Each structure stands twice: as structure tokens, then as C-alpha cells.
Amino acid sequence: EDLHIIIKETIRCREIVKGLLNFARETKHEKVKANLNDIIDNALSILQNHMNFRSITIISHLDTSLPLMLLDVNQIRSVINNLAENAAHAMPDGGILTVSTQYDNQNDIAILKVQDTGCGIPEENITKIFDPFFTTKPAGKGTGLGLAVVFGIIRQHDGSIDVQSEVGKGTTFIITLPVQ
């Protein structure tokens, strides 16, 4: 039993260090022409088998007109994973996670929305959620680096991220990324 705890805590420490390193340095981009929808499908297919998503219904509405984009596939997958994991934590008793894409051809941007039916974010915390080390999770459950890393990745892709939330109703993250 003690060994199991040691292994679990070692893995948790590794994730904290990895998060710190990702946040502290601008990692080198490995952008390739990729389909954003394929990255999302891949990430969601893995997540739906994860224990945290057993009581969560995952819905995706992906715009098939979205063209190929220059993306760092691993970083974008990390964005999806971080936002989905946060959504799962916000819905401990289950709920709906909806991921959608839309192509705005007039502005040549892709719009990615990640929406949950969770507990929502209190208004006083909205301005802090992208700050490094800000977390509302109990000790040992979060480092406060996930959304800071997401923010950095989106910025490195010349995109933007916004959040809309209502306590008791859920949260929506809206990401815009340039197509060209």
C-alpha cells in the first residue's frame, strides 16, 4: 500500500515538474499542416475511456469545412486535454462536455469551443484563471498551471482565448486560431 502511494505521488510530482517546465520556457513549435477536427477527435476518443469521464457525456460538433491549419499537434492536444480535464473536475456527478469547431471564412479563423455543464467559475475568479499557480482545487489535486499553459499555447499560435461562465450552469472556453 505504501509503495502504491509512493508511485502515485511520484507521478504527480512528475506532472507538476512537467507543467512548470512547459510554463517556464517557450517550447519549440513543431507546426505542421493539420486538421484541427482530427486532433479533437483523437483527444476525445482517448479521454472518454478515462475514469474521470465515466459519468460525462461527450458531444462534438465539428465543422467539416474547416481547412488545414499550421498547428503544433501535441500542444493543441494538450489544450483539449487540459480544458476537458478541468471540465470533468467541474462535473464530479456527471454532465455534458461539448466540443465544437466553426470556420469563420470572412475572418479566416477557426473557433473552438469547449463547454461544460459543471459548477461554473465565480465572477471573482474569472480574471485569475489564466494566472500561473491559481487554483481552487484542494492541495494535491491541481497545480494551477493547466490554464496558464493553455493560454501560452494559444498565444504561441497567434490565437486568443476567452471564457464565459455562470455559477451553477457551466463554463465555455472560446478559442480563436488563425487559419493562415
C-alpha positions in Angstrom: 0.0 0.0 0.0 2.9 2.4 0.8 4.5 1.6 -2.5 1.3 2.4 -4.3 1.1 5.8 -2.6 4.8 6.5 -3.4 4.3 5.6 -7.1 1.1 7.8 -7.2 2.8 10.8 -5.6 5.9 10.4 -7.8 3.8 10.5 -10.9 2.0 13.6 -9.5 5.4 15.3 -8.9 6.5 14.4 -12.4 3.4 16.1 -13.8 4.0 19.2 -11.6 7.6 19.5 -12.9 6.5 18.9 -16.5 3.9 21.7 -16.1 6.4 24.1 -14.6 8.9 23.4 -17.4 6.2 23.9 -20.1 5.1 27.1 -18.4 8.6 28.5 -17.8 10.1 28.1 -21.2 8.8 28.8 -24.6 8.8 25.3 -26.1 9.9 25.0 -29.7 7.0 24.9 -32.2 6.7 21.9 -34.4 3.9 23.2 -36.5 2.6 21.1 -39.4 -0.4 21.3 -41.6 -3.1 19.5 -39.6 -6.8 19.1 -39.3 -8.0 20.6 -36.0 -11.0 18.3 -36.0 -8.8 15.2 -36.3 -6.8 16.4 -33.3 -10.0 16.9 -31.3 -11.4 13.5 -32.3 -8.2 11.8 -31.3 -8.1 13.5 -27.9 -11.7 12.9 -27.1 -11.6 9.2 -28.0 -8.8 8.7 -25.5 -10.5 10.9 -22.8 -13.9 9.1 -23.0 -12.2 5.9 -21.7 -10.6 7.8 -18.8 -12.1 7.2 -15.3 -12.9 10.9 -14.8 -15.2 10.8 -17.8 -17.3 7.7 -16.9 -20.4 9.8 -15.9 -19.8 12.5 -18.5 -21.5 12.6 -22.0 -19.1 13.9 -24.6 -20.6 15.6 -27.6 -18.7 17.0 -30.6 -20.0 19.3 -33.3 -17.1 19.7 -35.7 -17.3 21.9 -38.8 -16.2 19.8 -41.8 -15.4 23.0 -43.8 -12.5 23.8 -41.5 -9.4 23.9 -43.7 -6.0 22.5 -42.7 -4.0 24.8 -40.4 -0.4 25.1 -39.2 -0.6 23.7 -35.7 1.7 22.0 -33.2 -0.4 18.9 -32.8 0.9 17.9 -29.4 0.3 21.4 -28.0 -3.2 21.6 -29.3 -3.9 18.1 -28.0 -2.6 19.4 -24.6 -5.1 22.3 -24.8 -8.0 19.9 -25.4 -6.9 17.6 -22.6 -6.4 20.4 -20.1 -9.8 22.0 -20.8 -11.6 18.6 -20.8 -9.9 17.6 -17.5 -11.0 20.9 -15.9 -14.5 20.3 -17.2 -14.5 16.8 -15.7 -13.4 18.3 -12.3 -16.3 20.8 -12.6 -18.8 18.0 -13.1 -18.0 15.4 -10.4 -21.5 14.0 -10.5 -21.6 13.9 -14.3 -22.7 16.2 -17.0 -22.2 17.1 -20.6 -19.0 18.2 -22.3 -19.5 19.7 -25.7 -16.6 20.5 -28.0 -17.3 22.3 -31.3 -15.4 23.9 -34.1 -16.5 26.5 -36.6 -14.8 28.1 -39.6 -15.3 31.9 -40.0 -14.2 32.3 -43.6 -14.7 36.0 -43.6 -12.0 36.5 -40.9 -10.2 33.3 -41.8 -10.2 32.0 -38.3 -11.2 28.7 -36.6 -13.3 28.9 -33.5 -13.0 26.2 -31.0 -15.5 26.0 -28.1 -15.2 23.7 -25.0 -18.4 23.9 -22.9 -19.4 22.0 -19.8 -22.5 21.9 -17.6 -20.4 22.0 -14.4 -20.4 24.2 -11.4 -19.2 27.3 -13.2 -16.5 29.8 -12.2 -17.3 32.5 -9.6 -17.0 36.0 -11.1 -14.2 37.0 -8.7 -12.1 34.1 -10.1 -12.6 34.7 -13.8 -9.8 37.3 -14.1 -7.4 35.0 -12.3 -7.9 31.6 -14.0 -5.1 32.1 -16.5 -2.6 33.2 -13.8 0.2 30.7 -13.0 -0.4 28.7 -9.8 -4.0 30.0 -9.3 -6.2 27.0 -8.4 -9.4 26.4 -6.5 -8.7 22.7 -6.3 -7.7 21.2 -2.9 -4.0 20.5 -2.2 -2.7 17.6 -4.2 -5.4 17.9 -6.9 -4.1 20.7 -9.0 -1.1 23.0 -9.6 -2.8 26.0 -11.1 -0.6 25.6 -14.3 -3.1 24.0 -16.7 -4.9 27.1 -17.9 -1.7 29.1 -17.8 -0.1 26.6 -20.2 -3.3 26.6 -22.3 -3.1 30.4 -22.5 0.6 30.2 -23.5 0.0 27.6 -26.2 -2.9 29.6 -27.8 -0.8 32.8 -27.7 2.1 30.9 -29.4 -0.4 30.0 -32.2 -1.3 33.7 -32.5 -4.8 33.0 -31.2 -6.9 34.2 -28.4 -8.9 32.5 -25.6 -11.9 33.8 -23.7 -14.1 32.3 -21.0 -17.8 32.7 -20.3 -19.2 31.2 -17.1 -22.2 31.1 -14.8 -22.1 29.6 -11.4 -24.3 26.5 -11.3 -24.7 26.4 -15.1 -21.3 25.8 -16.6 -18.4 27.2 -18.4 -17.4 27.8 -22.0 -13.9 28.4 -23.3 -13.8 30.1 -26.7 -10.6 29.8 -28.6 -9.9 31.6 -31.9 -7.0 30.5 -34.1 -5.8 32.0 -37.4 -6.2 29.6 -40.3 -3.4 31.1 -42.5 
